[in-house]
Amino acid sequence: MVRTQEIENKIKNEIYNFFAEECGVELSDLNNDTDIIADIDGDSLMFLQLLECWKKEYSLDIEFRLIGKYITKNPVTTLGKAVDLALTIICDKEAFLETVRNQ
């Protein structure tokens, strides 16, 4: 998938809405620096849950074990990091896989 401003905005909005709903916080209270655990009482598995929801829509055929391996070493601590990683996985899967292989 080609990374465009439209897809960036869509992914960001979906991530913010997901975390607002799952954590019971106001959407307006969220920003890229929002710490998923400290600020909104989320947990580290929520990002994987979100990717699972996108599996069909974005043809995510990456093994979730690989994503888990990556985020163990590179935690998704903020919403901004979640957006960046999601865009990398969705729009540049090969670069993501290469990064995981080289860890």
N, C-alpha and C positions, 0 to 999 in steps of 0.2 A: 504494500500500500504506500502510495506517495504521501509524504508528510507535507501537509498544507496548513495554512492558518485555520482553515475551517475544521480540519480534523483535530488540530491542537486544541481549539476551543471546545469542540465536542467532547473530547476525552477529559479535559479539565472539568467541564461542567458535570459530566457523569461521575467523576471521582468525588468532586465536592458534594454532589447530591447524595451519593452512596454513603459517604462518611457522615454527613449531616443526619441522614435518616437512621443509619445503624447506631450512631452514638447519641442520638437524641439532642443534637445541638442545632442552633440556628445557622442557616446557610450564610447569613451575613456576618457571622462571627469567624468564618474560615478564611484563610489566606495561604499563600505558598509556604509561609514559615510556621504554620500551625503544626505543632508536634502531635502526632497521632496518639501517642501513649500519654504523655504528660498533660496535654491541653484538652483532649476530648475523650480520654479514657478508652481509646481504641486498643487494638492489639495487633501484633505482628502478622497474624494470619488473615486479617481483613483484606489486605492487598491481593492475596492469592484467591480469596473468595470472589473478589471483583473480576479478576482475570478469568476465573471459571465462568462467570456470567457472560463474558465476552467471547468465549471460546468459539462459538458458532458464528457470531456476527463478524468477527475479524479473522476467521480461519486460523485460530491459534493452535497449531499442531506441535508446539513445543512441549516437551515433557515438563510437567510441573515440578518434577524432582530437580531439574536443572535450574528452574527459577528459584526454588527453595534454596538450592546450593548457593546461588548468587546472592540472595538477600541475607543469607546467614553471614556472609563476609561483608556485605554492603547493605546494611539495614535501611529499610524504607522508613525513615523516622519522621519525615514531614510530608505534607500534602504536595509540596513542590517536587520532592524526590519521587513521590508516587506518580505524579504526572510525567516527569522526565523518563522514568523507567517504563511506564506503560507505553509511551510514545516510541521508545526505542524497541520494545518487544513487538509492538504492532507494526511500526513503519520500517524498522531496520532489523528484522529478525536475524539475519546472517551476522551482522556486527555484534549483536547481543550474544549469539551462540559462540562466536569467536572469543569474545571476552570471557565467557564462562569456561571455555576450554583452556584458556591461558591462565586461569587463576591458580 
